[in-house]
Amino acid sequence: QVQTVESGGGLVQPGGSLRLSCAASGSIFAILAMGWYRQTPGKQREMVAYITSEGYRNYADSVKGRFTISRDNAKNTLYLQMMSLKPEDTAVYYCNTYPLLAADPLWGQGTQVTVSS
């Protein structure tokens, strides 16, 4: 499994922007499809966006046109540029492989994003 450290979250007003980063361990990062997930209390973790090793991207309908996922394989880092943020984007954001490689995958600590005026 891949170990991850997420960062870049914070408090932002509706309509604002944030850029999340995910530093991943391991020499196989470049060949893995990676995704961003988010979770709010009482709800299941949901996939927000993923990017394959070839650069194909896919997004949840709720974030299409507002979020952009990218990766830097030389730095073993995954990014999520979030724009036009809404209160419903408030969640803890995590990164991991896509799809998940284990029934009980290893998760990082996540990074809290709060969208509020």
N, C-alpha and C positions, 0 to 999 in steps of 0.2 A: 504494500500500500504506500501511498504518497503522504508524507507529513507536510502540513501547510501552516502558514502563519499569515492571517489576514490583517489588514490595516487600512486606514483611510476613512473610517466612518466618523460620524459626528452629528451635531444638531444643525439642521438647515431649514430655512423657510420654504414653504411651498413655492415651486417654480425655480428653486435653486439647483445647484449641481454639486456633485461629489465624484471623486475618482477613487475607487477601491483598488488595493493591490493585494496579491496573494503570492507569497514566496513559498516555493515548493522544493522539497528535498528530492534527491534521487537523480540518477543519470538517465532515466528513461522518460523524463518529463516531455521531451520533444516529440516522442512518438505517441503520447497519450492524448486523447480527447479530454478536455477539461471544462468544468462547468462552474457557474455561480449558483448558489442555492440561498434561500432565505427562509426564516422561520419566525413566527410570532407566537406568543404564549397561547397554548391551547390548540394550536393548529399544527398540521404536519408540515415538515420541511418541503418546500417546493423548488423545482428547478426554475431559474430565472433566465439563464442563457448558457449555451455551450459553444465551444469551438473545437474543431477537429485538428489533428496534426497538420492537415493540408490547408487549414484556414477557413473551412466551411463553418458558417455561423448559423445558429438558430436561437430564437427568442420566444419566451412566453408571450402570449397575446397581450397581456397586461402591460408589458414594457416595450413592445415593438415601437420603433421610431423614437424612443427616448433613451434607451440604454444601448451601449456599444461594448461588446466584449473583444478583447485583443490579448495577444500573448507575445512575450519576448523569450524565445527559447534559449538564447545565449545567457539570459539572466535567470532562467527557471522561474519566470514570473508571469502571472496572469493578472489582467486588469479588467475593471468594469467602470466605464465612464457612464455616469448617470446624470441625465439632464431632465429639466421640467419635472422635478420631483413632486410627488403627491403625498399627502398624509398616509395613504394606504401603502406606500412603499416602506413605511416604518417597519423595521424588522432587524434581526441579527442576520448578517450575511456571511456565508461560508463558501469556500471553494473546495472542490474535490474532483475526482475523475468523473467522466461521463461516458457511459453509465457507471454507477458505483460498482466497484470490483469485489465487494464482499457483502454478505447479508448484514453484517454488523460493521460498517466501515469506520475507519479512524477519522475523526473530525478535529479540526483546529478549534481555537477558542472563539473564532468568529469576530466580526466587527459590527458594532451597533450603529445603525442608521436611524435617526429620528427626524421626521419631517413635520415641523410644527411651527405655527406663528406665535 
